[in-house]
Amino acid sequence: MSLETVVEDVRDEARARATEIREAAEAEAEEILAEAEADAEQLREARLAEVDRQIEQEREQALSSATLEAKQERLGARRDVLEDVYDAVEESIADVDGDRRRELTEALLEATLAEFDDETVTVSTRAADVDLLESLLEGRNAEVGEPVDCLGGVVAESDASRVRVNNTFDSILESVWDDELKQVSERLFDQ
């Protein structure tokens, strides 16, 4: 074997080894690339899932916020309607006149005076009903006091017992309104 043959054999062997190393390196590079692509795909899928979750969470929050806002607006509208009804009832009560006002005022006066024991009582009413009250108090142990701001009815006080009885249309309306508000609301809004 000549030197040239040995050199050629070494070269062939080196080329074969270089080809093996290159192929192994390419295979390893392909494997690394495949792993990197798989990792990238997993990261992309995880990120997409996170984005989807955030979108769903924000959608739920927006929906919840809109629902709450709509509920608050509905409650505000109902409150406005109830205030309008209350105002209309007050107006109707203030407009009661003639015999009906006399009957109501007299009934409230009787109930009020029953709260006091034979003591002198000062009874007040709204300015428009002072003449009516004066006629109802004739012959009683009571006197007319200064007018009060109310829809009608009477307020009585006694210095002797320091008792004050408020039997105005306003106080009765408030009491009935508080007691019946739920039923009024149900009738108005069909709950």
C-alpha positions in Angstrom: 0.0 0.0 0.0 1.4 3.2 -1.0 1.3 6.4 0.9 -1.2 7.8 -1.5 -3.5 5.0 -0.8 -3.2 5.4 2.9 -3.7 9.2 2.6 -6.7 8.5 0.3 -8.1 5.9 2.8 -7.7 8.5 5.7 -9.3 11.1 3.6 -12.2 8.8 2.7 -12.5 7.8 6.4 -12.4 11.5 7.4 -15.1 12.4 4.7 -17.2 9.5 5.9 -16.8 10.6 9.5 -17.5 14.2 8.6 -20.6 13.1 6.8 -21.7 11.1 9.8 -21.0 14.1 12.1 -22.9 16.4 9.7 -25.8 14.0 9.5 -25.9 13.5 13.3 -25.7 17.3 13.7 -28.5 17.9 11.2 -30.6 15.2 12.9 -29.9 16.8 16.3 -30.7 20.2 14.8 -33.9 18.9 13.4 -34.8 17.3 16.7 -33.9 20.6 18.6 -36.0 22.5 16.0 -38.9 20.1 16.3 -38.7 20.4 20.1 -38.5 24.2 19.8 -41.5 24.3 17.5 -43.4 22.0 19.9 -42.5 24.2 22.8 -43.5 27.3 20.8 -46.8 25.7 19.9 -47.5 24.8 23.5 -46.6 28.4 24.5 -48.9 29.8 21.7 -51.7 27.5 22.8 -51.2 28.4 26.5 -51.2 32.1 25.6 -54.3 31.8 23.4 -56.0 30.0 26.3 -55.0 32.8 28.7 -56.2 35.4 26.2 -59.5 33.5 25.8 -59.8 33.3 29.6 -59.1 37.1 30.0 -61.6 37.9 27.2 -64.3 35.7 28.9 -63.5 37.3 32.3 -63.7 40.8 30.9 -67.0 39.9 29.1 -68.4 38.5 32.4 -67.3 41.7 34.2 -68.8 43.9 31.5 -72.0 41.9 31.6 -72.2 42.0 35.3 -71.5 45.7 35.3 -74.2 46.3 32.7 -76.7 44.2 34.6 -76.0 46.1 37.8 -76.3 49.4 36.0 -79.6 48.4 34.5 -80.8 47.2 37.8 -79.9 50.5 39.4 -81.6 52.5 36.7 -84.7 50.3 37.0 -84.7 50.9 40.8 -84.2 54.6 40.2 -87.1 54.7 37.8 -89.3 52.8 40.3 -88.3 55.1 43.0 -89.3 58.1 40.8 -92.6 56.5 40.0 -93.3 55.8 43.7 -92.4 59.4 44.5 -94.8 60.6 41.8 -97.5 58.4 43.3 -96.8 59.7 46.8 -96.9 63.3 45.6 -100.2 62.6 43.8 -101.7 61.1 47.0 -100.5 64.1 49.0 -102.1 66.4 46.4 -105.4 64.4 46.6 -105.4 64.6 50.4 -104.7 68.3 50.3 -107.6 68.8 47.9 -110.1 67.1 50.2 -112.6 69.7 51.2 -116.1 70.4 52.4 -118.0 67.8 54.5 -115.4 65.1 53.9 -112.6 67.4 55.3 -114.8 68.2 58.3 -115.5 64.5 58.9 -111.9 63.5 58.7 -110.6 66.4 60.9 -113.3 65.8 63.5 -112.4 62.1 63.7 -108.8 62.9 64.1 -109.6 65.6 66.7 -111.7 63.1 68.7 -108.9 60.5 68.7 -106.4 63.1 69.6 -108.3 64.6 72.5 -108.9 61.1 73.9 -105.2 61.0 74.6 -105.4 63.8 77.2 -107.0 63.7 80.7 -109.3 66.8 81.3 -106.3 69.1 80.7 -106.3 72.2 78.6 -104.9 71.3 75.2 -103.6 73.5 72.4 -104.7 72.1 69.0 -103.1 73.3 65.7 -103.9 72.6 62.1 -102.9 74.0 58.7 -103.7 77.6 58.1 -106.5 76.9 55.7 -108.4 74.8 58.3 -108.1 77.2 61.3 -111.8 78.3 61.0 -112.9 74.6 60.7 -110.8 73.7 63.8 -112.3 76.7 65.8 -115.8 75.4 65.0 -114.9 71.9 66.1 -113.3 73.0 69.3 -116.4 75.0 70.5 -117.4 73.9 74.0 -114.3 71.8 74.5 -111.4 72.2 76.9 -109.1 73.2 74.1 -107.8 76.2 72.2 -106.5 76.8 68.7 -102.8 77.1 68.4 -100.5 78.5 65.7 -101.0 76.9 62.3 -98.6 74.1 61.4 -97.3 73.0 58.0 -99.3 70.0 57.1 -102.0 68.6 54.7 -104.7 68.7 57.3 -105.6 67.0 60.5 -104.5 68.1 64.0 -101.5 68.4 66.3 -102.3 68.7 70.0 -100.1 69.6 72.9 -100.5 70.0 76.6 -98.2 71.9 78.8 -99.4 70.0 81.9 -98.4 66.6 80.7 -95.9 67.6 78.1 -97.5 65.3 75.6 -97.7 66.0 71.9 -100.0 64.0 69.6 -99.6 64.3 65.8 -102.7 63.2 64.0 -102.1 65.0 60.8 -103.0 63.7 57.4 -99.2 63.7 56.7 -98.4 61.5 59.6 -101.1 59.0 58.8 -100.1 59.0 55.1 -96.5 58.3 56.1 -97.5 55.4 58.4 -99.8 53.9 55.8 -97.2 54.4 53.0 -94.5 52.7 55.1 -96.9 49.8 55.9 -98.2 49.4 52.3 -95.2 50.3 50.2 -94.4 46.7 49.3 -98.0 46.2 48.1 -98.1 49.5 46.2 -94.8 48.6 44.5 -96.1 45.1 43.6 -99.3 46.5 42.1 -97.4 49.2 40.1 -94.6 46.9 38.9 -96.2 43.4 38.8 -93.4 41.8 40.8 
